Amino acid sequence: MKVLALFLLTIFLNKGCCEGDAQKKMQKAQLIYTATSRGFFREIIIKNKEVSVQSNRKENIVTTKINDTDWKELIHLFNEVHLETIKDLKSPTEKRFYDGAAIAQLKIVFEGNTYESQSFDHGYPPEALQTLVTKINSFAKQNNEN
């Protein structure tokens, strides 16, 4: 019985440490998503539990706090991204070449390094970035509702 209790305690403590490390890692990161075309502009900057959204070149930037549930999900998605490979990811579509979609890019600043994706169509990121980019864009939708 003591062995089982010790085993379970070890698992829970280890999980807590990993979550704490992931939290610290995310707090050091800055995620910048931009999408632009002749008639569309969006910039979303996420840093330290805050999201800043500019939905129009002429509008002011709106900054809000990220709730705990969204922050935990964002941490999980960020940890799934391999920063070193972002620059090599290819866009699945090419609508941006003929004004069929805004030109988007994801930039991550982490521990003094900047990791930038190649340009891709807004709404159609590379598969490895799909869930993270979708989550980032959800903050812009939330700000539009407020």
Backbone bond lengths (Angstrom), bond angles and torsions (degrees), N, CA, C in turn:
res aa  C-N    CA-C-N  psi(-1)  N-CA   C-N-CA  omega(-1)  CA-C   N-CA-C  phi
1 M - - - 1.450 - - 1.523 110.91 -
2 K 1.343 116.44 -40.86 1.461 120.63 179.26 1.533 110.20 -64.31
3 V 1.316 115.82 -37.86 1.460 120.17 -179.96 1.530 110.18 -64.33
4 L 1.310 116.67 -42.89 1.458 121.23 178.89 1.528 110.80 -63.27
5 A 1.321 116.36 -44.72 1.465 120.89 178.90 1.528 110.46 -62.20
6 L 1.317 116.60 -42.75 1.471 120.97 178.46 1.520 110.86 -64.11
7 F 1.306 116.80 -41.38 1.463 121.91 178.57 1.532 111.13 -61.24
8 L 1.326 117.08 -48.61 1.470 121.28 179.83 1.520 111.78 -64.29
9 L 1.316 116.93 -40.30 1.457 121.11 177.91 1.530 110.80 -62.01
10 T 1.310 116.36 -41.70 1.463 121.59 178.43 1.520 111.11 -61.85
11 I 1.307 116.75 -43.25 1.470 120.82 179.39 1.522 110.36 -62.91
12 F 1.322 117.49 -47.37 1.469 120.91 -178.56 1.524 111.50 -65.05
13 L 1.317 117.95 -40.61 1.459 120.71 179.30 1.522 110.86 -67.47
14 N 1.312 116.22 -40.54 1.457 120.13 179.02 1.527 110.62 -63.68
15 K 1.308 116.83 -42.26 1.467 120.85 178.56 1.517 110.30 -62.84
16 G 1.311 117.12 -41.92 1.455 121.35 178.27 1.509 112.19 -62.67
17 C 1.327 117.34 -39.00 1.458 121.23 177.89 1.524 110.83 -66.06
18 C 1.308 116.81 -43.01 1.461 120.47 179.84 1.521 111.13 -63.52
19 E 1.338 116.77 -42.24 1.461 120.47 178.38 1.519 110.16 -64.34
20 G 1.326 117.03 -39.06 1.464 120.85 178.01 1.515 111.32 -64.42
21 D 1.332 117.12 -41.74 1.460 121.10 177.63 1.525 110.90 -64.73
22 A 1.317 116.72 -42.21 1.462 120.98 179.15 1.527 110.11 -63.91
23 Q 1.324 116.73 -39.26 1.468 121.93 178.34 1.526 109.75 -62.31
24 K 1.330 117.25 -46.41 1.471 121.13 179.62 1.523 110.75 -64.42
25 K 1.320 116.23 -39.37 1.457 121.19 179.06 1.528 110.54 -61.78
26 M 1.322 116.52 -45.18 1.459 121.02 -178.69 1.521 111.35 -67.98
27 Q 1.334 117.53 -33.60 1.462 120.37 179.67 1.526 111.64 -68.32
28 K 1.326 117.72 -20.66 1.460 121.75 177.55 1.527 111.98 -86.73
29 A 1.312 116.62 -10.76 1.466 121.11 -174.10 1.524 111.66 -96.40
30 Q 1.321 113.81 152.99 1.456 121.53 171.63 1.523 106.62 -128.58
31 L 1.327 116.51 124.45 1.460 122.27 179.43 1.518 107.98 -107.22
32 I 1.327 116.48 128.26 1.459 121.51 -178.29 1.522 107.92 -127.27
33 Y 1.319 115.57 116.01 1.454 121.84 177.98 1.518 107.65 -112.58
34 T 1.326 116.67 127.19 1.459 120.68 176.46 1.522 109.31 -127.42
35 A 1.322 114.30 144.22 1.462 121.17 174.83 1.525 106.56 -141.45
36 T 1.331 116.26 126.24 1.462 120.06 -177.36 1.523 111.14 -140.58
37 S 1.309 113.69 149.24 1.464 122.44 168.89 1.523 105.37 -153.27
38 R 1.315 117.47 -172.89 1.463 119.33 -179.73 1.525 111.74 -62.24
39 G 1.306 118.27 -35.30 1.458 120.58 -176.00 1.510 114.85 -115.94
40 F 1.316 117.76 11.44 1.464 120.66 -175.16 1.522 109.53 -141.38
41 F 1.328 115.50 139.92 1.462 120.42 175.13 1.521 108.72 -147.35
42 R 1.314 115.54 134.98 1.463 121.06 173.75 1.520 108.09 -150.04
43 E 1.323 114.49 131.60 1.459 120.10 173.14 1.522 107.52 -133.75
44 I 1.319 114.96 127.34 1.463 121.57 -179.58 1.526 106.98 -124.45
45 I 1.315 115.32 123.43 1.462 120.74 179.24 1.518 107.87 -120.33
46 I 1.324 115.78 125.33 1.460 121.61 179.50 1.515 108.46 -116.74
47 K 1.324 114.18 125.65 1.454 119.48 178.60 1.518 109.10 -155.72
48 N 1.305 116.04 127.96 1.463 123.79 171.96 1.534 113.62 50.53
49 K 1.335 115.28 56.46 1.467 123.09 176.34 1.522 113.93 66.10
50 E 1.321 117.19 20.75 1.459 121.49 175.51 1.518 109.28 -129.88
51 V 1.315 115.13 146.50 1.455 120.39 176.02 1.521 108.18 -124.59
52 S 1.326 115.53 131.70 1.459 121.95 176.82 1.519 107.33 -114.03
53 V 1.323 115.88 128.59 1.456 121.02 -176.41 1.528 109.22 -125.60
54 Q 1.309 115.19 130.72 1.458 121.61 171.11 1.523 106.23 -122.42
55 S 1.316 116.66 113.98 1.462 121.65 -174.15 1.512 113.57 -99.98
56 N 1.313 117.07 -0.52 1.450 121.16 -178.74 1.524 107.00 -155.83
57 R 1.302 117.89 141.97 1.465 120.10 -178.01 1.527 112.25 -60.32
58 K 1.318 116.97 -25.75 1.464 121.37 -176.11 1.524 113.07 -93.32
59 E 1.317 117.92 -14.00 1.460 121.29 -177.40 1.521 111.52 -86.72
60 N 1.314 114.44 159.31 1.449 120.68 174.48 1.524 109.67 -75.54
61 I 1.297 114.91 160.72 1.460 121.14 176.64 1.531 108.45 -80.22
62 V 1.338 116.29 133.04 1.461 122.12 178.23 1.531 107.71 -105.23
63 T 1.326 116.06 122.09 1.464 121.25 -179.04 1.523 109.41 -113.03
64 T 1.336 115.49 131.74 1.464 121.29 178.47 1.529 109.31 -136.57
65 K 1.316 115.20 160.28 1.468 121.83 175.23 1.527 108.89 -78.24
66 I 1.306 115.65 147.92 1.466 121.63 176.23 1.528 107.37 -95.12
67 N 1.335 116.71 129.70 1.468 118.90 -179.36 1.529 110.26 -69.84
68 D 1.317 116.07 162.57 1.469 121.95 -173.89 1.529 113.09 -60.22
69 T 1.315 117.32 -39.39 1.468 120.48 -179.47 1.524 110.84 -64.03
70 D 1.325 116.73 -48.22 1.464 120.76 178.82 1.522 111.01 -65.00
71 W 1.328 117.26 -38.22 1.462 121.16 -179.87 1.531 110.94 -63.55
72 K 1.333 116.75 -43.56 1.471 120.00 178.60 1.520 110.99 -63.77
73 E 1.328 116.96 -40.39 1.463 120.49 177.65 1.526 110.61 -64.67
74 L 1.321 116.30 -41.23 1.464 120.89 178.87 1.528 111.10 -63.56
75 I 1.319 116.53 -40.84 1.477 120.88 177.22 1.523 109.73 -60.01
76 H 1.325 116.12 -46.60 1.465 120.68 179.70 1.532 111.02 -59.83
77 L 1.315 117.52 -46.18 1.468 121.55 -179.02 1.526 111.47 -66.71
78 F 1.329 116.48 -39.08 1.468 120.76 178.47 1.529 110.76 -62.87
79 N 1.316 116.85 -40.46 1.463 120.54 -179.48 1.526 112.93 -68.08
80 E 1.321 117.79 -19.74 1.463 121.20 177.92 1.527 112.99 -81.56
81 V 1.330 117.05 -15.24 1.467 121.09 -177.93 1.525 109.91 -84.57
82 H 1.319 115.85 133.08 1.466 121.93 175.67 1.524 107.30 -92.77
83 L 1.322 115.94 101.57 1.461 121.60 -172.00 1.527 113.48 -56.28
84 E 1.313 116.78 -39.87 1.465 120.74 -176.66 1.530 113.13 -65.13
85 T 1.328 117.39 -23.07 1.470 119.63 -175.70 1.528 113.36 -98.35
86 I 1.327 117.80 -3.78 1.462 120.35 -177.12 1.525 111.65 -55.89
87 K 1.312 117.05 -42.04 1.469 121.09 -176.52 1.534 112.85 -64.11
88 D 1.319 117.63 -20.51 1.465 121.59 -176.67 1.523 113.94 -96.36
89 L 1.327 117.91 -6.07 1.460 120.53 -176.44 1.523 110.85 -72.94
90 K 1.308 115.52 135.11 1.467 121.72 -177.76 1.522 110.27 -98.78
91 S 1.306 115.27 145.50 1.455 121.57 177.33 1.525 109.57 -73.17
92 P 1.328 117.95 138.25 1.468 119.95 -179.96 1.532 113.40 -76.40
93 T 1.325 117.25 -16.28 1.464 120.90 -179.08 1.530 109.75 -134.05
94 E 1.324 116.36 167.33 1.475 120.72 -178.66 1.529 111.62 -132.79
95 K 1.304 116.97 35.63 1.461 121.44 -179.38 1.525 111.96 -65.74
96 R 1.327 116.93 -27.24 1.457 120.86 -178.46 1.525 111.92 -65.00
97 F 1.323 117.85 -20.00 1.465 121.61 -178.81 1.522 112.73 -71.74
98 Y 1.324 117.26 -21.39 1.465 119.94 179.71 1.533 111.38 -127.44
99 D 1.320 117.35 31.97 1.466 123.90 179.67 1.519 113.23 62.03
100 G 1.322 117.46 25.56 1.457 121.37 177.51 1.520 112.68 -84.82
101 A 1.329 116.60 -12.82 1.465 121.59 178.52 1.525 108.12 -158.69
102 A 1.318 115.36 153.49 1.461 120.04 175.53 1.529 108.92 -67.88
103 I 1.315 115.65 152.37 1.468 121.60 177.94 1.528 107.66 -84.99
104 A 1.316 115.93 123.04 1.466 121.01 -177.51 1.521 110.55 -117.12
105 Q 1.325 114.28 157.55 1.461 120.81 176.93 1.523 108.71 -155.19
106 L 1.310 115.84 144.91 1.456 122.23 174.91 1.513 108.63 -113.41
107 K 1.319 115.16 129.07 1.464 121.12 177.01 1.517 107.37 -123.15
108 I 1.334 116.11 132.50 1.459 121.41 177.76 1.522 108.12 -122.13
109 V 1.324 115.49 122.58 1.459 121.31 176.11 1.521 106.20 -103.63
110 F 1.338 115.86 119.80 1.465 120.04 -175.35 1.514 109.92 -146.97
111 E 1.315 115.82 123.65 1.467 123.74 177.57 1.525 112.24 49.94
112 G 1.321 116.34 47.94 1.458 121.57 175.51 1.521 115.25 81.13
113 N 1.308 117.77 -2.29 1.470 121.62 178.84 1.525 109.61 -111.62
114 T 1.330 114.74 148.86 1.458 120.66 176.55 1.517 108.35 -114.85
115 Y 1.319 115.71 126.46 1.462 122.94 179.54 1.523 107.45 -115.06
116 E 1.343 116.82 117.41 1.455 121.21 -177.08 1.515 110.98 -118.93
117 S 1.312 114.89 136.29 1.462 119.36 174.77 1.523 108.50 -79.41
118 Q 1.315 115.67 163.02 1.450 120.08 167.58 1.520 106.64 -71.37
119 S 1.314 117.12 163.79 1.455 118.58 178.40 1.528 109.36 -67.18
120 F 1.334 114.66 150.09 1.468 121.42 177.89 1.519 107.72 -147.47
121 D 1.317 116.15 168.87 1.455 121.08 179.45 1.524 110.18 -74.06
122 H 1.342 115.90 131.59 1.460 120.92 175.62 1.532 107.91 -59.11
123 G 1.332 115.55 125.29 1.458 121.16 -177.29 1.514 113.30 95.26
124 Y 1.334 117.28 -10.01 1.469 121.78 -179.27 1.530 110.54 -136.21
125 P 1.330 117.46 64.96 1.467 120.03 -179.55 1.530 111.45 -73.08
126 P 1.331 116.36 166.13 1.468 118.83 172.38 1.531 109.86 -56.29
127 E 1.305 116.73 148.23 1.464 122.14 -174.68 1.529 112.70 -54.69
128 A 1.330 117.55 -39.14 1.463 120.84 -178.30 1.530 112.66 -66.91
129 L 1.325 117.32 -18.40 1.460 121.85 -179.96 1.527 112.92 -107.98
130 Q 1.313 117.22 -2.70 1.467 122.59 -171.67 1.529 113.15 -51.95
131 T 1.314 118.49 -54.43 1.465 120.35 -174.53 1.529 111.24 -69.12
132 L 1.328 117.11 -38.45 1.467 120.28 178.78 1.527 110.38 -65.29
133 V 1.313 117.78 -47.10 1.469 121.32 -179.30 1.530 110.52 -64.81
134 T 1.308 117.72 -39.55 1.463 120.82 177.24 1.525 110.39 -61.45
135 K 1.323 116.78 -42.68 1.470 120.59 178.43 1.522 110.42 -64.64
136 I 1.308 117.48 -43.53 1.468 121.19 179.13 1.531 109.95 -59.49
137 N 1.318 116.97 -45.59 1.468 120.63 -179.80 1.520 112.46 -67.28
138 S 1.320 117.82 -25.14 1.462 119.83 178.57 1.529 110.93 -63.73
139 F 1.323 117.91 -27.98 1.460 120.79 178.12 1.524 111.08 -68.51
140 A 1.316 117.54 -34.04 1.471 120.41 177.50 1.529 109.25 -67.03
141 K 1.326 116.82 -39.30 1.466 120.63 178.38 1.523 110.11 -65.67
142 Q 1.345 117.36 -40.41 1.458 120.93 178.65 1.534 110.47 -63.40
143 N 1.325 117.46 -39.67 1.461 120.65 179.91 1.519 111.09 -67.71
144 N 1.313 118.12 -32.91 1.464 120.99 177.83 1.520 111.49 -68.74
145 E 1.333 116.78 -29.65 1.459 121.00 178.88 1.523 111.85 -75.73
146 N 1.329 116.70 -26.73 1.486 119.97 -177.39 1.506 111.39 -79.83
